[in-house]
Amino acid sequence: MGAQLRVADSRPPNLRLHKLNKFVTTLLPESQSAMGSAEVNWDPEGGAEIRFLGNGDSANHKHGFGSPSRSHNGYISLSREELSDGKVYRPTASDTEHHNHHHFHLSPKRNGYTSMDDIKLSNGPHQNGGSKEKYEISKGEDDVDVAPKDKWMLVLIIFALHGVGTLLPWNCFITAEAYFTEHKFGNLSNDVEYKDKFVSYLGLCGFLPNVTFLAVALFFPPKSNRVMTFIGLFIMMLLFILTTFLAVIDTSGWPGAFFAITMATIVIFNGAGAVYQSGMFALAAKLPATYTQSYIVGQGLGGTFVAILAILSLAAAGDLQRAAVGYFLCAVFVLILAVVTYCILFHLPLVRYYLRLAEQLVTSTSSSHHTYRPPPLWKIFKEIKLQIFNIWLTFAVSLTIFPPMMVDVVSTHDQSHWFWGTYFTPVTCFLLFNLLDFVGSLLPAWFKWPSRHRTWIIVVCRILLIPLVMFCNYRPDRRSLPVLFYNDFVYIIIVSIMSISNGYLKTIIMMDAPKHLSNPEWASKAAAMMVFFLVLGIFSGIQFSMVVAFLV
């Protein structure tokens, strides 16, 4: 076990010191006695520079922190990215006898976010200034705080389950459109407004409460995010039990009242869902980025599951009521599991460990400033503005194409064929998008490219996908522009690129934003801000799809 930095006075430990000690423990081999002191310069960009105050002895030279013939003080510069990663990498030291500048290099994981030059020991201090804190260096055998293991990957699985619980219920509402319009309102004329424009009402009652509650949570955060998230989840479960009950009983005698109850249910459901989703992203932001990815993977899995259910229902040619009851019961089952596992989640050692670290950080901040000050929204916005743009545009492009444009693309093959006429849209639109979006969200577990500062290039390039789909066989009976891509497989390739890139980009963007702040305490607020602009991206895409339809 190596040495570590200890707080020299009565200040409580904080999260960034904990992260720093993961490196110090690896850098400094175990010693027989105290090793002096160190000065940490926290630079304005969120990185850290450690100045080891050595005495020029042979032990100091052995550790690579100075020359025995001269009393050099060593400096180690750690990038914000490396500190945020939270992983310990075994260092490889260069013997100072063979290097004039006494450089000491670590070996960070090459993941596109850091380079070998991000972390080094040199004889020169950091030039950017920043806050300085003094610490004692001593044996860390008794004090090194190691995160508990995620036994059986239980926390990872629970976050994935909550990802499913976030989007699967809403996907059930959308997929069951025919159940509402053809079964519940089947005895009404098509001229009845709420039957004719049911999907529009569904979208309006879904979006407005969603963005409203996200804004309220962002600007007026609840005192207990944990409690509010549970309340939102519990309300969603109760509403889906009610929806399932309404699907079973005969409502043909009161269609207007049924429509009003359904819309009220959707309004409350989406408001509660906004609180639930924002709370889960905020919780995941306090844990390593892997758990944010797991949550997003679960969202993609939920969409894929509903798309498969829809195709199976179509193949079975069963009645609409039975299919809808099946959808809703699946959602109820998932939400009940989500309620139970949410309660379990906060008793698991790994979650308790990271929540305790976050609480220590707030305590440290409060004690140093005497009074607690809420996270400054404008400063957080400026620090993550590039990722805010990325998440907004990613969803704006994707939701322009899926589903508004994709449902209006008609196969160029014979429409009387059982597949091209009946299954083309369910398979190439809903199943293809959700499945490849799910696959894309898995990819960051193996690689992350490009770097966080260049992700915007890929995000902007995806805009080209919109005109490419426009020139496929989109709205063939209502278009004035020529069709350039008449082959169905060209269209499938285009939307496959769109789908897999959507899953990949949204995952790396949402993983990255809360982890690269100058103050780790702001992570939860940054996550809530990202969710807010994600929903705005969805709304922007849906609105722009109407412009595209007009242009064609």
N, C-alpha and C positions, 0 to 999 in steps of 0.2 A: 504494500500500500504506500502511496506517495504522500508528500506533504500537502498542505492546503493553506489557504488564507483564513485567518481568524479575525473577527471583528475586534479591533483593539480597544474599543470603549464600550459603552452600554447600549449602543445602537443594536436593534434586532437584525438578524440576517435577512437578506432579501433574495428575490428570485434571480436577479442577474448575477449576484455574488455566487449563488448556488451553481449557476451555469458556468461561471468562470472557474470555479473550483474543480469542475469536471476536467478541465484542461490542466490546471495547476497540479492536481493529483497525478496526472499522467506525466507531466513535464519534470517534476521534481522527484527523484528516487527517494526511497525511505532513508531517513537519516537517523543518526544516533542522538541528536540533540536539536534544540531550536536552531533555525537557520537564519535568524535575523528578522528583517522586516521587508515590506514591499509597499510601493505606492501605486495605486491604480488610477489611471487617467481615463475617465469615461468620455470618449469623444462625442461631439454633437451628432454624429451619424449613427450612434448606437453601438459602435465597436468599443473595444477596451484595449488599453496599453498598460502592461505591468512593468514597473520599474523595480528590479530586484536590487536592494541595497546591500551589496556584497562587501566583504572585507578583504578581497584579493587573495584568499588562502587557496591551498591546493584543492580543497573540497569544492570550492566555488568553480575552479577551473574544470574539475572533473564533471560537473554538471553542465558545462558549456556556457556559463554565464559570465565569463571574464577571463582575462589572461593572468597567470600567476605572477608575471613580472610587472604588471601594471594594475592599478586599482580601478578597473573599469566597472561601471554599472551597466547591467544588461537591460534591454527593453524588449518585451514581446508584444507585438501588435496583433490583436485578434479582431477579425472583421465582424460586423453585425450579423452577417449570414451564418458565420461559423458558430457564434454564440447562440443564435436562434435555433440552430440545428439540434443542439442538445446532445450530440453524440460525441463520444470520446474516441479519438484516433491516436494510435500509437505513434509518437514522434520519432523522427530520424534526425539525429543531431550531426552537424558538421563540426569536426574538431577545430577549435579556434586557432590551433597552431598552424593550420594550413590555409586559413582564410583571413585576409587582411582586415575585412570589415566585421569579422566575428558574427556572421549570419548564422542563425539557428532556425532551420525550417521544419515545420510539421508536415505531415502527410495527410491532408484532408481528403475525404471521399470526393472523387471527381464527378460531380453531378450537374455541372453546368452553372452552378451558382457561386462556386468559389474556385480559386486557382491556388497554386502552390505559393504564389507571392502574397496572398492575402494575410498569411501568418508568418512572422519571422522575428528573430531577435537581432537587434542591431545596437550600435553605440549611440544612436541619435534619438532624441525624444520626439514624441508626436508633435506635429506642427500646428494642428488644428485647435489646440486648446481643449477646454472641457472641464468637467468637475473632477477634482482629485480627492481620493480617500486613502487613508493609511491603514495598513493591516499588518499583523504579525504573521510570520511564516513559522509553522511548527508541524510536527508529525500529525498526519491526518487520519491515523488508523482508527481512532475512536470517534471521529466527527464526520467522516465522509458520509454524506446522505445519499444513499443509492435508491433509485426508484424501484418499487416492487415490480416483480414480473407480472405480466398479464396472463395469469394462469388459465390454461385452456383457451386463450384468446377470447375470454368471456366479454371483456369490455369492447373489443373490436366487433364481436358479433352483435352485442347490444346496440352499438351505434349504427350498425348496418340495418338492424331491425327497425330502429327509429327512422332511418332514412326511408325504408319501405312504408312505415306508418305515416310519414309526412305527405307523400304524393299518391299512394295507392288509393285512398278513399276518394280523392278528387278525380283521379283517373276513372274510377268506377262511375261517378256521376256523368262524366263526359261520354264514356263508352255506352252507357245505358240510355243515350238520347232517344233511340227508337222506342224504348219502353215508355218513356214519358209521352212522346208525340203520337205514337201509334196504338199504344195500349191504354194508358190512362186518359188520353184525350182522343181516343179513336172514334168515339161517337160524336165528336164535334166537327163542324165545318172547318175547312182549311182557312177560311176567312177570319176565324177567331184569332185575334191578335196574339194572345199568349201561346197559342199553338203554333202559329205561323212563325213567330219570332222567338221561340223558346230558347234556342241556342244563344241568341243575342242577350236575352234576359239572364241566362245562365252565366255568360261571361261577365256581364256588368255587375251582377250580384256577387260574383266571385272576386273580381279585381278590386272594386272600390273598398270593401272592408279590409281586404288584404293589405293594400298600400296604406290605408288610414291607420290601422293598428300597428304596422311596422314603423310609421312615422311617429306615432305616440310613444312606442317603446324606445325609439331612438332619441327623441328629444326629452321625454319624461320617463326615464327608466324606473321600473318598479323597485321597491326596496329589497324585495326577495325575488330574484329572477328564477330561483329554483321552484318556489311555490307557484308563481304565475305560469311557468311552463307546464307544471303538473295540472293546474286548473284548465289551461287551454287544451291539453291532451284529454283530460277527463270529459270536458264538454264535447269534444269531437266524438268520443266513444258513445256518449248518451244520444247525440244527434243521429248517429248512424243506426243505433238500435231503434230509434223512432222511425227513421227512413225505411228500415227493413219491415217494421210493423205496418207502415202505410203501403208497402208493396204487396203485402199479403191480403189486406182487406179490400173490399169493393168500395171504390170512391167514385163510381160513375154517376152517382146522384148529386155530387157536390164538386164538380171539376174546378170551379172557380176558387172555392175554399182550399182544395187540394193544391192548386197552383200557388196560392198565397202562402200556405204552410211550407211548401217546398222552397219557395224563394226566401222566406224568412229563415228556414233551416240553413240554406246555402250562405246567407249573409253572416249568420252567427258562426257557422262552421268555418268559414274562411277567416273571420276575425280571430277565432280561437286558433286556427291553423297558423296564422301569421305569428302569434305569440309563441306557439309551440316551436315552429321552425326557427325563429330568431333565437329563442332560448337554447335550442340544441346546438346551433352554430356557435353561440356565445360560450356554451359549456365546452364544446370541442376545441375552441380557440385556446382554452387554458391547458389543454393536454397537447402532447406531440402531434405534429401535422398528420400523422398516419390515421388518427381518429377522425379528423375532418374528411379525409379521403374515404374512410369506411362509411361515414354517414352519406356522402354523395353517391358512393357505389350502391348503397341501399335504395336511394331514390331511383336510380336507373333500373335496378332489379324489380322494383314495384311496378314501374311502367311496362317493363317487359312481360311480367306476369299477367297484367290486365290485358295486354295485347293478345297474348296466347289464349286467355279465356274467351276473348271476343271471337277469335277465329274458331275455336272449338264450339262455341254456341252457334255460330253461323253454319258450321258443318253438321251439327246435330239437328238443325232446322227445328228446334224446340220452340215453345211459346216464349214470348218476350217477358212475360211475368216471371216465369221460372228462371230465366237467365239473369234477370235483374236481381231477384232474391239471392241467387248464387253469388253475384258480384258483391252485394251488400253484406252478406254473411261473412265472406272472406275479409272484407274491410273491418267488420266488427271483431272478428277473431284476431286480426293483426293489432287492432287498437287495444284490445284487452291485454294481449301480450306486452304491448308497449307500456301500458299503465303499470303492470306488474314489474317489468324489468327496469322501468324508470325509478321505482322505489328501491330496487335492489342495487342499482348503479351507484348510488351515493354511499353504500356500505362496503364497496369493493376497495381493497387497499390501494390500488393504483390511482383510482379517482380521488380518494381521500388525500393521498399524498400530494397530487398536483393542485388540488383545491387548497390544501394547507399552504403550499408555496405561494399561491396567488394571494391568499389572505395575509401571509407574512409580508408580501410586497406592499399591500395596501397599508398595513400597520407601520411598516418602515417609512412609507411616504407621509403618512399622517403625523408620525412622531417628528420627522424632520421639518415639516411645514406647520406643525402645531395643530392645524385644522385640515380636515380632509377636503380636497377640492375635486369636483367631478371632472372627468376627462374632457379636455377642450375639443369640441367637435371639429372646429375649423382647423386646428393643428393636426388632428388625426386625418382629416380630409386631405390636407396638403401632403402628408407623408404617404398616403396610399392612393393618391389621385390617379396615378397611372393604372393601378389595378382596378379602381372603380370604373375607369373608362373601359378597360378590358372586359370586365364582367358585364357591363351594360351593353357594349357592342356585340359581344359574343351571343348574348340572348336575343338582342334585337335582330341580328341576322338569322339566327336559328328559328325564332318564332315568326319571322316573315315567311319562311319557307314551310315550316312544320307547325301546325297542320294546314294552314289556310291555302297554300299553293299546292301542296302535295295531294290533297284530297281532290283537287280539280285536274290532276294529270290523268289522262286516259290512255290505256294501253293501245298501241298501234296494231296489236294482233286482233284476231277475230273475237269480237265481243260475245259471240255465242258459245265460245269455249268455256268449260266449267271453271278454269283457273283465271284466265284473262278477264272474263266478264264479272266473276263473283269475288275472287280473292285478290285481285291485283292491288286494290287500294288497301285492304286490311293488312296485306303482307308487306308491300313495298312502302307503305306510309307508316302505319302504326307499329308493326312488329319490327321492321328494318330500323327505323329511327331509334326506338327504345332499346333494342338489342345492341346496336352498335354504340349508342350513347353509353350503355352499361360497360361495354368492352373498353371504350375510350377512357372511362373513369378508372379502370384498373391499371392502365398503362403507367401512370406515374410511380407505381410501386417498383418498376424496373428502370425507368429512365425519365429524366426531366430535360426537355429541350424545347425551345431555346432558353437562354438565361432570362431571369425575371425582368431585366431591363429591355429585352428584345421581344418579349412575348407579343407586344402590341403589333409587331410587323405581321405575324401570322393572323392575328385577330382582324386587322384591317384587310388583309388579302382575302379573307373569307367573304367580303362584300361581293366579290366577283361571282360567288355561287348563286346570287339572286338572279342576275341576267342569264346565267347558264340554264337555270330551271325555267325561266321565262321562255326560252327558245326551245324547250322540249315540247311535248304534245300537251301543253297546259291550256285549259279552256278552249278546246279545238273548235267548238261551235259558236264561240263568242269572242274571237280574236281577229284583229286586223293585221297583226304582224305575222311574218312567215314562220313556219316551224323549221328550225335548222337541225335539230337533233331528233330525228324521227325514230331512231332505234331505242327500244325500251331499255336495253342494257346500258346504253350511254347514260340515260336518266338514272338508272340504279347506281352506277358508279359515282355520279355527281352527288346524289343524296347520301350515299355511303360515306363519302369524304366529309360532307357536312355533318353527319351524325356522329362519326367517330371523333372528329375534331371538336365537336361541341362537348362531348363527355370528357375528353382529355383537357381541353383548355379551361373549362369551368372548374375542374378539379385542381389543377396546378395554381390557378388564380386564387381560388378560395383557400387553398392550403397556405399560400404564400403571404397574403395580405396581413393577417394578424400576427405573423411571426417576424416581421421586419419593422418594428416600431422602435423609436428611440426610448420609449418607456413601455416595458412589457405589460404594465398594469392596464394599458389601453386595449389589450387584445380583444376582450369581449365586446367593447364598444365598436371597434373596427369591424368585427365580424357582423354585428348588427347593421352597420352602415353598408357593408357589402351586400347583405341580403336585401336591403331596401333598394339599392340600385339594380340588383338582379331582377327584382319584380318590375321596376321601371323599364328595364330592357325588354321584359316579356310584353308589357303594355305597348312599348314603342314598336316592337315587331308586329304585333297584331294590327296596329293602326296602319303601319306602312304597307302591310299586305293588301289593304284596300286601295292604296295608291298604285301598287303593282298591277292589280286587276284592272284598274282604269287605263293604265298605260298600254296594256296588251290589247 
